[in-house]
Amino acid sequence: MVRRSTTRKKGPEPLGQLLTQARNTAARRAGVALDHETWREIAGDRIAQRSAPGNLDSGVLTVVVASPVWAQELSFLADEIMDRLRKRGLGVSSIRFRTGAVAKRAEQAPARRIPRPVELPADAAARLEQVEDPALRDVIATAMRQSLANQERKPRLKPKRGAPDPRCAEPGSVRSDRVAPKRSAGPRRTPEED
């Protein structure tokens, strides 16, 4: 049975602090020195996508990397990474890079801005009135407004420029900007020389 501390802190703790404590506890229970989010903050996004922290044994942090190339690259950054780890309170004296499988993390897509719905055209509103069920009519109207807003938001595509014309092209095709290749630098023969 786990005993809880009887001393209470004054006031609530910030949510971010509670989440950090929970991540650290989960990492320790999983047998790794730190959680992936903390590793990402220390090493950076690019490195964290291709590596994962392992256990910390006698001051030696094991880091699993995706390839030998990444192991070599990170070995050049080991001192800087150790400094950052020490600032976080981890007693790291050296880092050992080991090649292995690194779980691929899903990259977060940038938040998509949802445009405001627009008013329905008169002809669409009139046709919508023919729907008898009011709940279904509202759902369809909302979907139509949002669809129209998305269409207005999309940039208009420029017409594609035609391919450069071959020498035997039809009139009206796009003219080529290419320059004919240079001929060899050797002397040219004239028909009289043959």
Secondary structure, 3 states (H helix, E strand, C coil): CCCCCCCCCCCCCCHHHHHHHHHHHHHHHHCCCCCHHHHHHHHCHHHHHCEEEEEEECCEEEEEECCHHHHHHHHHCHHHHHHHHHHCCCCCCEEEEEECCCCCCCCCCCCCCCCCCCCCCHHHHHHHCCCCCHHHHHHHHHHHHHHHHHHHHCCCCCCCCCCCCCCCCCCCCCCCCCCCCCCCCCCCCCCCCC
